Amino acid sequence: MEQAESLDAAVLTALRDAPHRDRILSGSTSRRWRDLGARIAERAAREPAWDLLDLLRRPAVLRRIDAEGSVEAWAGRMLALVEASHLTMATLLHRRAEEYGAKVLFELGTPGPSRGVTWRQTAARVDVLARGLVAVAEQGAPRVAIISENRIEMAIADLACHAAGLVSVMIPAQATENDIAFMLRQSEAGLAIAGSREILATVRRLADGLPG
């Protein structure tokens, strides 16, 4: 049993680091991945499951799954791996930041000169905000309303909510005051993140009339 587990882990590590990974994957049968996935799911092994999920998302594997007409079956298998390994948004972002590092995730072009925010920088900012949200959540704020224009801070706040295991409620910045009050009340958000001083002033005006 231990030998088979070690062999599976060695195969995943070798494929993860292989320079011609896609060429190797395109020559492999989907049955091999199915059997490997079943063994890993049965063991509830986290790291091997995450490594396998990374391989299964490769175009070479997805093309084979599509050609075989087994997309629905494989969706179920992948979901089983996600659940068995307890893959969270925080873990996924951390792994992507390790893999892509200095590659640009967000390109900020306006206003002003264009600049890029890398995967590593994004993950660091998300981690800091998630820790703060967890501290607030311990005081009873499981739902977080994000009221903001479309900007990087909005995306980072949303990612931080997912990383912290909190429910994010996206509210358009252009919404009327009555609509914002309605959405805050219906969502039972205990915390609101405002994207501007004007939105913050609106939330403060509404605060006394909101139970959360």
C-alpha positions as CSV (number, residue, x, y, z in Angstrom):
1,M,0.0,0.0,0.0
2,E,2.7,2.4,1.0
3,Q,4.8,1.4,-2.1
4,A,1.8,2.1,-4.4
5,E,1.3,5.5,-2.7
6,S,4.9,6.4,-3.1
7,L,4.9,5.4,-6.8
8,D,1.8,7.5,-7.5
9,A,3.5,10.5,-5.8
10,A,6.7,10.0,-7.8
11,V,4.8,9.9,-11.1
12,L,3.0,13.1,-10.3
13,T,6.2,14.9,-9.2
14,A,8.0,13.7,-12.4
15,L,5.2,14.9,-14.6
16,R,4.9,18.2,-12.8
17,D,8.5,19.0,-13.4
18,A,8.9,17.4,-16.8
19,P,10.0,19.9,-19.5
20,H,7.8,18.2,-22.2
21,R,4.9,17.7,-19.9
22,D,2.1,18.3,-22.5
23,R,3.7,15.9,-25.0
24,I,3.8,13.1,-22.3
25,L,0.2,13.9,-21.3
26,S,-1.1,13.7,-24.8
27,G,0.3,10.2,-25.1
28,S,-1.3,9.0,-21.9
29,T,-4.7,7.3,-21.7
30,S,-7.5,8.8,-19.8
31,R,-8.0,5.5,-18.1
32,R,-4.6,5.9,-16.4
33,W,-5.7,9.3,-15.0
34,R,-9.1,7.9,-13.9
35,D,-7.5,5.0,-12.0
36,L,-4.9,7.3,-10.4
37,G,-7.6,9.8,-9.4
38,A,-9.7,7.1,-7.8
39,R,-6.7,5.9,-5.7
40,I,-5.9,9.4,-4.6
41,A,-9.5,10.2,-3.8
42,E,-9.8,7.0,-1.7
43,R,-6.7,8.0,0.3
44,A,-7.9,11.6,0.6
45,A,-4.3,12.6,0.0
46,R,-4.2,16.4,-0.4
47,E,-0.9,17.3,-2.2
48,P,-1.2,14.4,-4.7
49,A,-4.8,15.4,-5.4
50,W,-3.8,19.0,-6.0
51,D,-0.9,17.9,-8.3
52,L,-3.3,15.7,-10.3
53,L,-5.9,18.4,-10.6
54,D,-3.2,20.7,-12.0
55,L,-2.3,18.1,-14.6
56,L,-6.0,17.4,-15.5
57,R,-6.5,21.0,-16.4
58,R,-3.7,20.9,-19.1
59,P,-5.0,21.3,-22.7
60,A,-3.6,17.9,-23.7
61,V,-5.7,16.1,-21.1
62,L,-8.8,18.2,-21.7
63,R,-8.7,17.6,-25.4
64,R,-8.6,13.9,-24.9
65,I,-11.5,14.0,-22.4
66,D,-13.5,16.0,-24.9
67,A,-12.7,13.7,-27.8
68,E,-13.8,10.7,-25.7
69,G,-17.1,12.4,-24.9
70,S,-16.6,11.9,-21.2
71,V,-16.7,15.5,-20.0
72,E,-19.5,14.9,-17.5
73,A,-17.9,11.9,-16.0
74,W,-14.6,13.7,-15.6
75,A,-16.3,16.7,-14.1
76,G,-17.6,14.4,-11.4
77,R,-14.2,12.8,-10.8
78,M,-12.5,16.2,-10.5
79,L,-15.1,17.5,-8.1
80,A,-14.6,14.3,-6.0
81,L,-10.9,15.1,-5.9
82,V,-11.6,18.7,-4.9
83,E,-13.8,17.6,-2.1
84,A,-11.7,14.7,-0.9
85,S,-8.6,16.9,-0.7
86,H,-10.4,20.0,0.8
87,L,-9.0,22.2,-1.9
88,T,-9.8,25.8,-1.0
89,M,-9.5,29.1,-2.8
90,A,-6.7,30.1,-0.5
91,T,-4.7,26.9,-1.4
92,L,-5.4,27.3,-5.1
93,L,-4.2,31.0,-5.1
94,H,-1.1,30.1,-3.2
95,R,-0.2,27.3,-5.6
96,R,-0.8,29.5,-8.6
97,A,1.3,32.2,-7.1
98,E,4.1,29.7,-6.6
99,E,3.8,28.4,-10.1
100,Y,3.5,31.7,-12.0
101,G,5.3,34.0,-9.5
102,A,6.4,37.1,-11.4
103,K,3.9,36.7,-14.3
104,V,1.4,39.5,-14.5
105,L,-2.1,38.6,-13.2
106,F,-3.7,42.1,-13.4
107,E,-2.8,44.7,-16.0
108,L,-3.7,48.2,-14.8
109,G,-3.8,50.7,-17.7
110,T,-6.0,53.6,-16.8
111,P,-5.7,56.2,-15.5
112,G,-2.0,56.8,-16.0
113,P,0.8,54.5,-17.3
114,S,0.2,50.8,-17.6
115,R,1.6,48.6,-14.8
116,G,1.3,45.0,-14.0
117,V,0.5,43.3,-10.7
118,T,2.0,39.8,-10.5
119,W,0.6,36.6,-9.1
120,R,3.0,36.8,-6.2
121,Q,2.1,40.4,-5.4
122,T,-1.6,39.6,-5.6
123,A,-1.4,36.6,-3.3
124,A,0.5,38.6,-0.7
125,R,-2.1,41.4,-0.7
126,V,-4.9,38.8,-0.6
127,D,-3.3,37.1,2.4
128,V,-2.9,40.3,4.4
129,L,-6.6,41.3,3.8
130,A,-7.9,37.8,4.4
131,R,-6.2,37.7,7.8
132,G,-7.9,41.0,8.7
133,L,-11.3,39.7,7.5
134,V,-10.8,36.5,9.6
135,A,-10.2,38.6,12.7
136,V,-13.4,40.6,12.0
137,A,-15.4,37.4,11.2
138,E,-14.6,36.1,14.7
139,Q,-16.7,39.0,15.9
140,G,-19.7,37.8,13.8
141,A,-19.4,39.0,10.2
142,P,-19.6,35.9,8.0
143,R,-20.9,37.9,5.0
144,V,-18.9,40.8,3.5
145,A,-20.5,43.4,1.2
146,I,-18.1,44.9,-1.4
147,I,-19.4,48.1,-2.8
148,S,-16.9,49.4,-5.4
149,E,-16.2,50.4,-8.9
150,N,-14.4,47.9,-11.1
151,R,-10.9,48.2,-9.7
152,I,-8.1,45.9,-8.5
153,E,-8.9,46.5,-4.9
154,M,-12.4,45.2,-5.5
155,A,-10.9,42.0,-7.0
156,I,-8.5,41.6,-4.1
157,A,-11.2,42.1,-1.6
158,D,-13.3,39.4,-3.3
159,L,-10.4,37.0,-3.4
160,A,-9.6,37.7,0.2
161,C,-13.2,36.8,1.2
162,H,-12.9,33.5,-0.6
163,A,-9.5,32.8,0.9
164,A,-10.9,33.5,4.4
165,G,-13.9,31.3,3.8
166,L,-16.3,34.2,3.9
167,V,-19.3,35.0,1.6
168,S,-18.7,38.1,-0.6
169,V,-21.7,40.1,-1.7
170,M,-20.9,42.3,-4.7
171,I,-22.9,45.5,-4.9
172,P,-22.6,47.9,-7.9
173,A,-21.1,51.3,-7.0
174,Q,-23.7,52.8,-9.3
175,A,-26.7,51.4,-7.3
176,T,-29.1,53.9,-5.7
177,E,-29.0,54.4,-1.9
178,N,-32.3,52.5,-1.6
179,D,-31.0,49.6,-3.6
180,I,-27.8,49.4,-1.6
181,A,-29.8,49.4,1.6
182,F,-32.0,46.6,0.2
183,M,-29.1,44.5,-0.8
184,L,-27.3,45.0,2.5
185,R,-30.4,44.0,4.4
186,Q,-31.2,41.0,2.3
187,S,-27.7,39.7,2.3
188,E,-27.4,40.1,6.1
189,A,-23.8,41.4,5.6
190,G,-22.1,42.2,8.8
191,L,-19.2,44.1,7.2
192,A,-19.1,46.4,4.2
193,I,-16.0,47.4,2.2
194,A,-16.4,50.7,0.4
195,G,-14.5,51.6,-2.7
196,S,-14.6,55.4,-2.2
197,R,-15.3,58.0,0.4
198,E,-18.7,58.7,-1.2
199,I,-19.7,55.1,-0.9
200,L,-18.4,55.0,2.7
201,A,-20.6,58.1,3.5
202,T,-23.6,56.3,2.0
203,V,-23.0,53.2,4.1
204,R,-22.7,55.3,7.2
205,R,-26.0,57.0,6.5
206,L,-27.6,53.6,6.1
207,A,-26.0,51.9,9.1
208,D,-28.5,52.8,11.7
209,G,-31.3,51.3,9.7
210,L,-29.6,48.0,9.1
211,P,-29.8,45.1,11.6
212,G,-26.3,43.8,10.7
